[in-house]
């Protein structure tokens, strides 16, 4: 233990003379001396605190100070400074403060002096008294310190500062505060902010870049404190600094890895998003140019390994040469983005530039074709996400037309994207306000002639956009992740309605559609069972319709299959929907707990027009029967179709011939009939 810790003595008079709330705790975490300022701040009386026999401080006021940190402070030879820590008052109010912890030994026992340096107390006057000297000694042994006069000139600094900054006292005294920082716009902005805070009697804290005498950069965590010297009757400012150069250097290296494409040196997509967001905040107009190399993987296969490695580098060099002074990023292996104020005709000229400056492989020019899209901010789109979506939509249309063009966002695409963005926005409101409706389309059991199942279908008529069809709504919901919200909404409504019908003596099951995205959540089965319990709906009244795409992924993902099995064991039936138009694998029919096949309406509608389709339909029905599955045909619109499906052996039919999707009340009328 250092000499200062051996001889340092503290009493209540000393604590009460400090400008900060302070108290002393012993090695067991019990308060031994309690200052008047601490009593006022925390609301605990000195008598009650010192009378406690339990480690009261750890359990109450300093509950966020871990025992490991406490022991580390206790055994340390130096003072410990914690720039942010939460402490709690007697009324459980949380206070954020800086903490200076000074360990010492008295009468052979370890103690810690705790001083709570609240920002609002930093501006209290201090003098060159013993109190200030002790506090300054503790700071000097831990931090770099610099004292400034009211005009920002350096009055004094400690050895730690001189060591790091490479200044000598003779050279640095009389320099200004601003001369300690780099000469650039960023530093000018930060130093002006610090100086403004100090002159307004406010403490400032943050990470800043500084420079040594030789101009070498280093980083510090700086706390700038306004003070007042009573002896000279002058305003002064104290800079307390901790060298964080090593951690900052590592942070910069990690950011470089995280934000830079290592092969080209261009920004990656993460960095691009940050840059675009900043430009949007500053309302800077620009063109977002998305460039994609057509048939990239075919090019790689046609040429040797050397061109595979150099193609992207050479292409990047041409982008840099043509779009000088523009920001650039590599989105993925063959997609790039250029942020530029340049005109449309100049951007489109990049294709001619590539022809004039080809990339060679074994002295043969590589035939590179580029599909590109130009989207303007703010004329076309107003967020990074919208700019990306618009670009991808534009490039898709360019490729469908043959590629090798750079075009602006078309009016039709612009209109479609705007509607899509509006749907996303309005859908969030509709879900929050429960503005979606549920209609039900019945299935007829061909053996009994009665309605056995109704399929729950979401419908949305928005006051701004009008009717939004399921074909438009569901893909957007899946893309944005809102399909999970719609699924939860539909599940709850279906369970509630099934229970209402059951209580009314109407025996009918309700089928809901579910996406594989919902079942990627490993808690999906639990969520469904929780909803059944919440609504009181029996599991036997619920059917879940899945697509062949869902089934194919479930076949490969064991946890999805396990969830399906769990629900099946509770009595829920799974239906394979849209059968016949998906993936041509029947293996999942063996693995998954599927009870019913639902043949897609495409086959039903064309059945009477084609003998081949009739044979195909008949074969699908027989396939289901051979696997002991129930078979439902959807899209039935005529009596002739219905009669033919009955002869094939279908168990149930669904379609406009029976009923269009209708309200629960209309279903009840059909059930009664």
BELQUI-V512383 format. One record per backbone hydrogen bond with DSSP energy under -1.0 kcal/mol. NH is the residue of the N-H (numbers start at 0). CO is the residue of the C=O. E is the energy in kcal/mol with one decimal. If there is no record, write none. Layout:
BEGIN
nh = <NH;NH>
co = <CO;CO>
e = <E;E>
END
This chain:
BEGIN
nh = <5;6;7;14;15;17;22;23;24;25;28;31;32;34;38;39;40;41;42;48;49;50;51;55;58;59;61;62;64;69;70;71;72;73;74;79;81;84;86;87;88;89;91;94;96;98;99;100;101;103;104;105;108;110;111;112;113;114;115;116;117;120;121;123;125;132;133;134;135;136;137;138;139;140;141;142;143;145;146;147;148;151;153;154;155;157;161;162;163;164;165;171;172;173;174;176;179;180;183;187;188;189;190;191;192;193;194;195;196;197;198;200;201;203;205;207;209;210;211;212;214;217;219;220;221;222;223;224;226;228;232;233;235;236;237;238;239;240;241;243;247;248;249;250;251;252;253;254;255;256;257;258;259;260;264;266;267;271;272;273;274;275;276;277;278;279;280;281;282;283;285;286;287;288;289;290;291;292;293;298;299;300;301;302;307;308;309;310;313;314;315;316;317;318;319;320;321;322;325;326;328;329;330;331;335;336;337;338;339;346;347;349;350;352;353;354;355;356;360;363;365;367;370;371;372;373;374;376;379;380;386;387;388;389;390;391;392;393;394;395;396;397;398;399;400;401;402;406;408;413;414;415;416;417;418;419;420;421;422;423;424;425;426;427;428;429;430;431;432;434;436;438;439;440;442;443;444;445;448;451;453;454;455;456;458;461;465;467;471;472;473;476;477;478;479;482;483;485;486;487;488;489;490;491;492;493;494;495;496;497;498;499;500;501;502;503;504;505;507;508;509;510;511;513;518;520;523;526;527;528;529;530;531;532;533;534;535;536;540;541;542;543;544;545;550;551;552;553;554;556;560;561;562;563;564;565;566;567;568;570;571;572;574;575;576;578;580;584;588;589;590;591;593;594;595;596;597;598;599;602;604;605;613;614;615;616;617;618;619;620;621;622;623;624;625;626;627;628;629;631;632;633;635;641;642;643;644;645;646;647;649;650;651;652;653;656;657;658;661;666;667;668;669;670;671;672>
co = <1;2;3;10;11;14;113;32;111;29;25;23;23;21;34;35;36;37;38;44;45;46;48;53;54;55;56;59;61;65;66;67;68;69;70;100;98;96;94;60;92;41;88;86;84;81;114;79;112;110;4;108;105;103;24;101;22;99;20;97;115;117;118;120;227;128;129;130;131;132;133;134;135;136;138;138;240;238;155;236;152;148;174;146;146;144;157;158;159;160;161;167;168;153;171;151;176;177;181;183;184;185;186;187;188;189;190;191;192;193;194;197;196;223;221;219;217;179;215;164;211;209;207;241;205;239;203;237;235;233;228;228;226;147;224;145;222;143;220;218;243;244;245;246;247;248;249;250;251;252;253;254;255;265;260;327;258;267;268;269;270;271;272;273;274;275;276;277;279;278;376;339;374;337;372;335;370;333;368;294;295;296;297;298;303;304;305;306;309;310;311;312;313;314;315;316;317;318;322;338;336;266;334;334;290;328;288;326;286;342;343;346;347;348;349;350;351;352;363;360;358;365;291;404;289;406;287;285;375;375;382;383;384;385;386;387;388;389;390;391;392;393;394;395;396;398;397;371;373;409;410;411;412;413;414;415;416;417;418;419;420;421;422;423;424;425;426;427;428;429;458;456;661;454;452;652;449;650;444;442;508;440;510;438;436;465;461;459;468;468;469;472;473;474;475;476;480;481;482;483;484;485;486;487;488;489;490;491;492;493;494;495;496;497;498;499;501;500;505;451;540;453;542;544;514;517;520;522;523;524;525;526;527;528;529;530;531;531;537;538;509;572;511;574;546;547;548;549;550;552;556;557;558;559;560;561;562;563;564;567;566;541;543;595;545;597;577;582;585;586;586;587;591;573;573;629;575;631;578;599;600;601;609;610;611;612;613;614;615;616;617;618;619;620;621;622;624;623;594;596;651;598;653;637;638;639;640;641;642;643;644;630;630;443;632;635;654;654;439;662;663;664;665;666;667;668>
e = <-1.1;-1.9;-1.3;-2.1;-2.6;-1.1;-1.5;-2.7;-2.0;-2.5;-2.1;-2.8;-1.3;-1.6;-1.9;-2.0;-2.3;-2.8;-1.6;-2.3;-2.5;-1.3;-1.3;-3.3;-1.5;-1.5;-3.0;-1.2;-1.7;-2.2;-2.5;-2.1;-2.4;-2.4;-2.0;-2.7;-2.9;-1.7;-2.7;-1.5;-2.0;-2.7;-1.9;-2.9;-2.2;-2.8;-2.5;-3.2;-2.9;-2.4;-2.5;-2.4;-1.5;-2.8;-2.2;-2.9;-2.7;-2.4;-2.6;-2.0;-1.6;-1.7;-1.0;-1.5;-1.5;-2.4;-2.8;-2.3;-3.2;-2.4;-2.0;-2.1;-3.1;-1.7;-1.2;-3.3;-2.8;-1.9;-2.9;-3.4;-2.5;-1.9;-3.0;-3.3;-1.2;-1.9;-1.9;-2.5;-1.9;-2.9;-1.4;-2.3;-2.2;-1.7;-2.4;-2.4;-1.3;-1.4;-1.4;-2.2;-2.1;-2.0;-3.1;-1.9;-1.6;-2.5;-2.8;-2.2;-2.1;-2.5;-2.3;-1.8;-3.1;-2.1;-1.9;-2.4;-3.6;-2.1;-2.5;-2.7;-1.7;-2.5;-2.3;-2.6;-2.8;-2.8;-3.1;-3.0;-3.2;-2.7;-1.5;-1.3;-2.1;-2.2;-2.8;-3.4;-2.9;-3.2;-1.5;-2.3;-2.5;-2.8;-2.2;-2.2;-2.5;-2.2;-2.5;-2.6;-2.3;-2.1;-2.6;-2.6;-1.8;-3.3;-3.0;-1.4;-2.3;-2.5;-2.1;-1.4;-2.4;-3.0;-2.4;-2.0;-2.3;-2.5;-2.2;-1.8;-1.3;-2.5;-1.6;-3.1;-3.5;-2.8;-2.6;-3.0;-2.5;-2.5;-3.1;-2.0;-1.9;-1.7;-1.9;-1.2;-1.5;-1.6;-1.9;-2.7;-3.1;-2.5;-2.8;-2.3;-1.6;-1.9;-2.5;-2.2;-2.3;-3.0;-1.3;-1.4;-2.4;-3.0;-2.0;-1.2;-3.2;-2.6;-2.6;-3.2;-2.0;-2.1;-2.5;-1.7;-1.2;-2.0;-2.1;-1.5;-2.0;-1.5;-2.9;-1.2;-3.8;-1.6;-2.6;-3.1;-2.1;-2.4;-2.0;-2.9;-2.2;-1.7;-2.3;-2.3;-2.4;-2.6;-2.1;-2.4;-2.2;-2.3;-2.7;-2.2;-1.7;-2.0;-2.7;-2.0;-1.1;-1.7;-2.8;-2.1;-1.8;-2.8;-2.5;-2.5;-2.9;-2.2;-2.2;-2.4;-2.8;-2.2;-2.7;-2.3;-2.0;-3.2;-2.8;-1.5;-1.3;-2.7;-2.6;-2.0;-2.6;-2.9;-3.2;-2.7;-3.3;-2.1;-2.9;-2.5;-3.1;-2.0;-3.1;-1.6;-2.4;-2.9;-3.3;-3.1;-2.7;-3.1;-2.0;-2.7;-1.0;-2.8;-2.6;-2.5;-2.6;-2.2;-2.2;-1.9;-1.1;-2.4;-2.8;-2.2;-2.3;-2.9;-2.5;-2.2;-2.2;-2.8;-2.5;-2.3;-2.5;-2.6;-2.0;-1.8;-2.4;-2.1;-2.5;-1.3;-1.7;-3.0;-1.1;-2.1;-2.9;-2.8;-2.6;-2.4;-1.2;-1.1;-2.1;-2.5;-2.4;-2.4;-2.7;-2.0;-2.1;-2.2;-2.6;-2.5;-1.7;-1.1;-1.7;-1.8;-2.5;-2.8;-3.4;-3.0;-2.4;-2.4;-1.8;-2.7;-2.0;-1.7;-1.7;-2.6;-1.5;-2.2;-2.5;-2.2;-2.1;-2.6;-2.5;-1.5;-2.1;-1.6;-2.7;-3.1;-3.6;-2.7;-1.5;-1.4;-1.1;-1.6;-1.4;-2.9;-2.2;-2.7;-1.3;-3.3;-2.7;-2.8;-2.1;-1.1;-2.6;-1.1;-1.6;-2.2;-2.5;-3.0;-2.7;-2.4;-2.2;-2.2;-2.3;-2.3;-2.2;-2.3;-2.7;-1.1;-2.0;-2.8;-2.1;-3.2;-2.0;-1.9;-2.4;-2.0;-2.8;-2.0;-2.2;-2.0;-1.9;-1.4;-2.3;-2.2;-1.5;-1.7;-2.3;-2.7;-1.3;-2.6;-2.6;-2.0;-2.0;-1.6;-2.0;-2.6;-2.2;-2.1>
END
